Amino acid sequence: MAVVASMVGAATLFCLAAICIAVPQQMNDEMRSYGANLIVTPIETDGRKTGIDEAMVEHTTEMVRAHGDARYATYRYENVRVNAAPYVMAGVDAAQVRDLNHHWSVDGSWPSSGSVLIGRDVADSTGADIGSTITIGYRSSDNTGSSADSSSSADSSASASGSSTDGSGTTSDQSGSDQSDQSGIAAPSSPTENGRVSSDIMDTKGTDFRVAGIVDTGGNEDSIIYATLGDVQKLTGTTRGADVIEYSASASGDDLTKTVTSINDMTSMHVKAQQVTKITSSDTRIITMLQTLFWIVSLVVLVLTLVGVSTTISSIVSQRSYEIGLRKALGASGRSISMEFYVESAFYGLIGGLIGTAIGYALARALTTVVFSRMLPVNWPLAIGSVILAALIAVLASIPPVHRANHIDPAVVLREE
């Protein structure tokens, strides 16, 4: 019974501990596939739309990766026209965006040179389909809002994943301002002449692009046209930095907050970092709930294991009361009797711990395989600790029975015999 109690306790504790150690990281990886948990946008100081250059992208990426692994993607936003209607076009690296946003449902292929990936809303409004051609026009007058347009586009990118907070934890609304349409995308202002709408708004000239694919996310991404950065530069005739960097960082909680603070404290960088709270708060809440459940169940299992082993050792002491009394009458010390029971209890705990740890690993591996479709490696330090803990619990549980054994009166026990 002592071995069984130790085995059940070790199996339960090892299984919970292995899951609590491995699952948060796996869960963190799963959460990262649903988009960015950190965005970086430029702070325009001269009123011009300059964006974040490549050197600054590398620098901020190094700062983010100082607290863990991170994937990232850069976006350059421009206001364009399709059939005279205003839309937002994003210049991206398709490989970066695909690696960052595994949850995107893309019908067709990602953009390449001469082709674009359009959102579902764009496809519905323009009547475009995969393989068809759309004419995209660019007017510099549509992009004279400088920093306002840049921040609105960055805000729409953040709102696609949820609201964000700055380094101090202040929540900011990322749904756009009065310059944004109902989807949160900044729309170009209508050019006017003598108080009337200019005929230029009806100009449908532009560059032809083939529709390579259609993305459907249910978010603001569905209202954006995605093209390669090279095509955007050719269309606009200008080369500048990114309007937003999205990071999917493995860091969470305090580490992610430290990353945001360290970036925002570097005033010379002229960039601002924000957490996407919809992702980070969900991640933190789930992990906290899991760890709390682990401690509650672990405490209950420890108590039950102690009771089970203590009851078994008490029964052994009662059965051996005559033997204990006889040994005391022959001069055996209480210390030698105590040591005998402690060693026996530790032996029971070791056997139960070995069997229970093996069972616990099998259960933990089965759970992680079913839930996350991943293999759970053997955590040898945890396994050794589990066996030692089982032996230690058995010894602690035997203290009250051994204490009673030391107080057995040989004269009373032998007289009864």
C-alpha positions as CSV (number, residue, x, y, z in Angstrom):
1,M,0.0,0.0,0.0
2,A,2.9,2.4,0.7
3,V,4.3,1.6,-2.7
4,V,1.0,2.2,-4.4
5,A,0.4,5.5,-2.6
6,S,3.9,6.7,-3.6
7,M,3.4,5.5,-7.1
8,V,0.1,7.4,-7.5
9,G,1.5,10.5,-6.0
10,A,4.7,10.5,-8.2
11,A,2.7,9.8,-11.3
12,T,0.3,12.6,-10.7
13,L,2.9,15.1,-9.7
14,F,5.4,14.3,-12.5
15,C,2.6,14.4,-15.1
16,L,1.4,17.8,-13.9
17,A,4.9,19.2,-13.5
18,A,6.0,18.1,-16.9
19,I,2.9,19.6,-18.5
20,C,3.3,22.8,-16.5
21,I,6.9,23.2,-17.7
22,A,6.4,22.1,-21.3
23,V,2.9,23.3,-22.2
24,P,3.4,27.1,-21.5
25,Q,6.2,27.2,-24.0
26,Q,4.2,25.1,-26.5
27,M,1.1,27.2,-25.8
28,N,3.2,30.3,-26.3
29,D,4.3,29.0,-29.7
30,E,0.7,28.2,-30.6
31,M,-0.4,31.7,-29.6
32,R,2.3,33.2,-31.7
33,S,0.8,31.7,-34.8
34,Y,-2.2,33.9,-34.3
35,G,-0.3,37.1,-35.0
36,A,2.0,39.6,-33.5
37,N,2.1,40.4,-29.8
38,L,4.3,43.5,-30.2
39,I,4.3,46.3,-32.8
40,V,6.8,49.1,-33.4
41,T,5.8,52.3,-35.3
42,P,7.9,55.4,-36.2
43,I,7.7,58.7,-34.4
44,E,7.8,61.4,-37.1
45,T,9.7,64.4,-35.9
46,D,10.0,66.5,-39.1
47,G,6.5,66.1,-40.5
48,R,7.6,63.8,-43.3
49,K,6.7,60.2,-43.9
50,T,10.1,58.6,-43.6
51,G,9.2,55.3,-41.9
52,I,11.7,52.9,-40.2
53,D,14.8,52.2,-42.1
54,E,16.5,48.8,-42.4
55,A,19.2,49.7,-39.8
56,M,16.5,50.6,-37.2
57,V,14.6,47.4,-38.0
58,E,17.7,45.4,-37.3
59,H,18.4,47.3,-34.1
60,T,14.9,46.9,-32.7
61,T,14.9,43.2,-33.7
62,E,18.1,42.7,-31.7
63,M,16.5,44.4,-28.7
64,V,13.4,42.2,-29.0
65,R,15.4,39.0,-29.4
66,A,17.5,39.8,-26.4
67,H,14.6,38.5,-24.3
68,G,13.8,35.4,-26.5
69,D,13.2,34.3,-30.0
70,A,11.0,36.4,-32.3
71,R,9.6,36.5,-35.8
72,Y,8.8,39.7,-37.5
73,A,7.4,41.3,-40.6
74,T,7.6,44.9,-41.9
75,Y,4.8,46.8,-43.7
76,R,4.9,49.9,-45.8
77,Y,1.5,51.4,-46.3
78,E,0.4,53.6,-49.2
79,N,-3.0,55.0,-50.2
80,V,-3.9,53.8,-53.7
81,R,-6.9,53.7,-56.0
82,V,-8.7,50.8,-57.8
83,N,-11.4,52.0,-60.2
84,A,-11.1,55.4,-58.6
85,A,-12.0,54.0,-55.2
86,P,-9.5,54.5,-52.3
87,Y,-7.7,51.5,-50.8
88,V,-4.6,50.8,-48.7
89,M,-1.7,48.9,-50.3
90,A,1.0,47.3,-48.1
91,G,4.5,46.6,-49.3
92,V,5.7,43.4,-47.6
93,D,8.1,40.6,-47.7
94,A,5.7,37.7,-48.4
95,A,7.9,35.1,-46.6
96,Q,8.0,37.2,-43.4
97,V,4.3,37.8,-43.4
98,R,3.5,34.1,-44.1
99,D,5.8,33.0,-41.3
100,L,4.3,35.5,-38.9
101,N,0.6,34.9,-39.6
102,H,-0.1,31.2,-39.8
103,H,-3.8,31.9,-39.1
104,W,-4.3,33.7,-42.4
105,S,-6.5,31.8,-44.8
106,V,-5.1,32.4,-48.2
107,D,-6.9,31.1,-51.3
108,G,-4.3,31.0,-54.1
109,S,-0.7,32.1,-53.7
110,W,1.2,34.9,-51.9
111,P,2.3,38.0,-53.8
112,S,5.3,38.0,-56.1
113,S,6.7,40.4,-58.6
114,G,3.8,41.7,-60.7
115,S,1.1,40.1,-58.6
116,V,-0.8,41.0,-55.5
117,L,-2.7,39.4,-52.6
118,I,-6.0,41.1,-52.0
119,G,-8.2,41.0,-49.0
120,R,-11.7,39.4,-49.2
121,D,-13.4,42.8,-48.8
122,V,-11.3,44.2,-51.7
123,A,-12.2,41.2,-53.8
124,D,-15.9,41.6,-53.1
125,S,-16.0,45.3,-53.8
126,T,-13.9,45.2,-57.0
127,G,-15.3,41.9,-58.3
128,A,-11.7,40.6,-58.7
129,D,-10.9,36.9,-58.6
130,I,-7.7,34.8,-58.6
131,G,-6.0,35.2,-61.9
132,S,-7.8,38.4,-62.9
133,T,-6.1,41.7,-63.4
134,I,-6.7,44.9,-61.4
135,T,-5.4,48.4,-62.2
136,I,-3.8,50.1,-59.2
137,G,-3.2,53.8,-59.4
138,Y,-1.0,55.9,-57.1
139,R,-1.3,59.7,-56.6
140,S,1.1,61.6,-54.5
141,S,-1.7,63.9,-53.5
142,D,-3.5,60.9,-51.8
143,N,-0.5,60.4,-49.5
144,T,0.2,64.0,-48.3
145,G,-1.0,63.2,-44.8
146,S,2.6,62.2,-43.8
147,S,2.7,61.0,-40.3
148,A,-1.1,60.9,-39.9
149,D,-1.4,58.4,-42.7
150,S,1.4,56.3,-41.4
151,S,0.0,56.2,-37.9
152,S,-3.4,55.3,-39.1
153,S,-2.1,52.4,-41.2
154,A,-0.1,51.2,-38.3
155,D,-3.1,51.5,-36.0
156,S,-5.2,49.4,-38.4
157,S,-2.4,46.7,-38.4
158,A,-2.5,46.7,-34.6
159,S,-6.3,46.6,-34.4
160,A,-6.3,43.5,-36.6
161,S,-4.8,41.6,-33.6
162,G,-6.5,43.6,-30.8
163,S,-5.9,46.7,-28.8
164,S,-2.4,47.6,-27.7
165,T,-0.8,49.2,-24.7
166,D,2.3,51.3,-24.4
167,G,5.2,50.5,-22.1
168,S,3.5,51.9,-19.1
169,G,0.5,49.7,-19.5
170,T,-1.9,52.5,-20.7
171,T,-4.5,51.1,-23.1
172,S,-4.9,52.9,-26.4
173,D,-7.6,52.4,-29.0
174,Q,-6.2,51.1,-32.3
175,S,-9.4,51.3,-34.3
176,G,-8.4,54.5,-36.1
177,S,-9.5,58.1,-36.0
178,D,-11.9,60.3,-38.1
179,Q,-9.5,59.8,-41.0
180,S,-10.2,56.1,-41.0
181,D,-13.2,54.3,-42.7
182,Q,-15.4,51.8,-41.0
183,S,-12.7,49.1,-41.3
184,G,-10.1,51.2,-39.6
185,I,-8.1,51.9,-42.8
186,A,-7.0,55.4,-43.5
187,A,-8.7,56.7,-46.6
188,P,-7.1,59.4,-48.8
189,S,-8.8,62.8,-48.8
190,S,-10.6,63.9,-51.9
191,P,-8.6,66.5,-53.9
192,T,-10.6,69.6,-54.6
193,E,-10.5,72.5,-57.1
194,N,-12.3,75.8,-56.2
195,G,-14.3,74.0,-53.5
196,R,-15.5,71.2,-55.9
197,V,-14.3,67.6,-56.1
198,S,-11.5,67.4,-58.7
199,S,-11.9,65.4,-61.8
200,D,-8.7,63.7,-60.9
201,I,-10.7,61.5,-58.5
202,M,-12.2,59.7,-61.5
203,D,-8.8,59.0,-63.0
204,T,-8.5,55.2,-63.3
205,K,-5.1,55.1,-64.9
206,G,-2.5,53.0,-63.1
207,T,-0.4,49.8,-63.1
208,D,-1.9,46.4,-63.9
209,F,-1.3,43.6,-61.4
210,R,-2.4,40.0,-61.5
211,V,-4.4,38.8,-58.5
212,A,-2.3,35.9,-57.1
213,G,-4.5,35.1,-54.1
214,I,-7.3,36.3,-51.7
215,V,-6.8,36.5,-48.0
216,D,-9.7,36.0,-45.6
217,T,-9.1,36.6,-41.9
218,G,-12.3,38.3,-40.8
219,G,-10.2,41.3,-39.7
220,N,-8.8,44.5,-41.1
221,E,-6.4,42.5,-43.3
222,D,-9.4,41.8,-45.6
223,S,-9.4,45.5,-46.6
224,I,-5.8,45.7,-47.7
225,I,-3.9,45.0,-50.9
226,Y,-0.6,43.2,-50.4
227,A,2.3,43.5,-52.8
228,T,6.0,43.0,-52.7
229,L,8.0,45.9,-51.4
230,G,9.7,46.2,-54.8
231,D,6.4,46.6,-56.6
232,V,5.3,49.3,-54.2
233,Q,8.5,51.2,-54.6
234,K,8.1,51.0,-58.4
235,L,4.5,52.1,-58.2
236,T,5.2,55.1,-55.9
237,G,8.6,55.9,-57.4
238,T,10.0,56.4,-53.8
239,T,12.1,54.4,-51.4
240,R,11.5,54.8,-47.7
241,G,11.3,52.8,-44.5
242,A,8.5,50.7,-43.0
243,D,5.4,52.1,-41.3
244,V,5.1,49.3,-38.8
245,I,7.1,46.3,-37.6
246,E,5.1,43.4,-36.2
247,Y,6.8,41.0,-33.9
248,S,5.7,37.6,-32.7
249,A,8.0,37.3,-29.7
250,S,8.4,34.3,-27.4
251,A,8.9,36.6,-24.4
252,S,5.7,37.2,-22.4
253,G,4.6,38.9,-19.2
254,D,7.4,41.0,-17.5
255,D,10.0,40.1,-20.2
256,L,7.7,41.5,-22.9
257,T,7.0,44.6,-20.9
258,K,10.8,45.1,-20.3
259,T,11.3,44.9,-24.1
260,V,8.7,47.6,-24.7
261,T,10.1,49.8,-22.1
262,S,13.7,49.4,-23.3
263,I,12.7,50.4,-26.9
264,N,10.6,53.4,-25.7
265,D,13.3,54.6,-23.4
266,M,15.7,54.9,-26.4
267,T,14.4,58.4,-27.5
268,S,17.1,58.6,-30.2
269,M,15.5,55.7,-32.0
270,H,12.4,57.7,-32.9
271,V,10.2,54.6,-32.7
272,K,7.4,53.6,-30.4
273,A,6.7,50.0,-29.2
274,Q,3.3,48.7,-28.1
275,Q,2.0,45.4,-26.8
276,V,-0.9,43.8,-28.6
277,T,-2.9,43.1,-25.4
278,K,-5.5,40.7,-27.1
279,I,-2.7,38.2,-27.6
280,T,-0.5,38.8,-24.6
281,S,-3.4,38.9,-22.0
282,S,-4.9,35.7,-23.3
283,D,-1.5,34.0,-23.2
284,T,-0.8,35.2,-19.7
285,R,-4.3,34.3,-18.4
286,I,-4.2,30.8,-19.7
287,I,-0.7,30.0,-18.3
288,T,-1.6,31.5,-14.9
289,M,-4.8,29.4,-14.7
290,L,-2.7,26.3,-15.6
291,Q,-0.1,27.0,-13.0
292,T,-2.7,27.7,-10.3
293,L,-4.5,24.4,-11.1
294,F,-1.1,22.6,-10.9
295,W,-0.4,24.0,-7.4
296,I,-3.9,23.1,-6.1
297,V,-3.9,19.6,-7.4
298,S,-0.3,19.1,-6.3
299,L,-1.2,20.1,-2.7
300,V,-4.1,17.7,-2.7
301,V,-2.0,14.8,-4.1
302,L,0.8,15.5,-1.5
303,V,-1.7,15.3,1.4
304,L,-3.3,12.1,0.1
305,T,0.2,10.5,-0.5
306,L,1.3,11.5,3.1
307,V,-1.9,10.0,4.5
308,G,-1.6,6.8,2.5
309,V,2.0,6.1,3.4
310,S,1.5,7.1,7.1
311,T,-1.5,4.8,7.4
312,T,0.5,1.9,5.9
313,I,3.6,2.5,8.2
314,S,1.3,2.8,11.2
315,S,-0.2,-0.6,10.4
316,I,3.3,-2.1,10.1
317,V,4.3,-0.6,13.5
318,S,1.2,-2.1,15.1
319,Q,2.0,-5.5,13.6
320,R,5.6,-5.4,14.8
321,S,4.9,-4.1,18.3
322,Y,6.0,-7.4,19.9
323,E,9.2,-7.4,17.8
324,I,9.9,-3.8,18.7
325,G,9.3,-4.5,22.4
326,L,11.5,-7.6,22.3
327,R,14.4,-5.7,20.6
328,K,14.1,-2.9,23.2
329,A,14.2,-5.5,26.0
330,L,17.4,-6.9,24.5
331,G,19.0,-3.4,24.5
332,A,18.2,-2.0,21.0
333,S,18.2,1.8,20.9
334,G,15.3,3.9,19.7
335,R,17.6,5.4,17.1
336,S,18.3,2.0,15.5
337,I,14.6,1.1,15.4
338,S,13.7,4.5,13.9
339,M,16.4,4.2,11.3
340,E,15.1,0.8,10.3
341,F,11.6,2.2,9.6
342,Y,12.9,5.3,7.9
343,V,15.0,3.2,5.5
344,E,12.1,0.8,4.8
345,S,9.8,3.8,4.1
346,A,12.4,5.4,1.8
347,F,12.7,2.0,0.0
348,Y,8.9,1.9,-0.5
349,G,9.0,5.6,-1.7
350,L,11.8,4.9,-4.2
351,I,10.0,1.9,-5.7
352,G,6.8,3.8,-6.0
353,G,8.6,6.9,-7.3
354,L,10.3,5.0,-10.1
355,I,7.2,3.3,-11.3
356,G,5.0,6.4,-10.8
357,T,7.5,8.7,-12.7
358,A,7.5,6.3,-15.6
359,I,3.7,6.3,-15.6
360,G,3.5,10.1,-15.2
361,Y,5.8,10.6,-18.2
362,A,3.7,8.3,-20.3
363,L,0.5,10.2,-19.4
364,A,2.2,13.6,-20.0
365,R,3.5,12.5,-23.4
366,A,0.1,11.2,-24.4
367,L,-1.6,14.5,-23.4
368,T,0.9,16.7,-25.2
369,T,0.7,14.5,-28.3
370,V,-3.1,14.6,-28.4
371,V,-3.5,18.3,-27.6
372,F,-0.4,19.9,-29.3
373,S,0.6,17.1,-31.7
374,R,4.2,17.3,-30.3
375,M,6.5,14.8,-28.6
376,L,7.5,15.5,-25.0
377,P,11.2,14.8,-24.3
378,V,12.2,13.3,-21.1
379,N,13.1,15.9,-18.5
380,W,15.7,14.0,-16.5
381,P,16.2,16.6,-13.7
382,L,12.5,16.5,-13.2
383,A,12.4,12.7,-13.2
384,I,15.2,12.4,-10.7
385,G,13.6,15.0,-8.5
386,S,10.3,13.2,-8.7
387,V,11.8,9.9,-7.4
388,I,13.7,11.7,-4.6
389,L,10.6,13.6,-3.6
390,A,8.6,10.3,-3.5
391,A,11.2,8.9,-1.1
392,L,11.3,12.0,1.0
393,I,7.5,12.1,1.3
394,A,7.5,8.5,2.4
395,V,10.1,9.3,5.1
396,L,8.1,12.3,6.3
397,A,4.9,10.3,6.4
398,S,6.6,7.7,8.6
399,I,7.6,10.2,11.3
400,P,4.4,9.9,13.4
401,P,4.3,6.1,13.3
402,V,8.0,5.8,14.1
403,H,7.5,8.2,17.0
404,R,4.9,5.9,18.4
405,A,7.1,2.9,18.0
406,N,9.8,4.6,20.1
407,H,7.3,5.0,22.9
408,I,6.4,1.3,23.0
409,D,6.9,-0.1,26.6
410,P,8.6,-3.5,26.3
411,A,7.2,-4.6,29.7
412,V,3.6,-3.9,28.6
413,V,4.0,-5.6,25.2
414,L,5.8,-8.7,26.5
415,R,3.4,-9.1,29.4
416,E,0.4,-9.2,27.0
417,E,2.2,-11.9,25.0
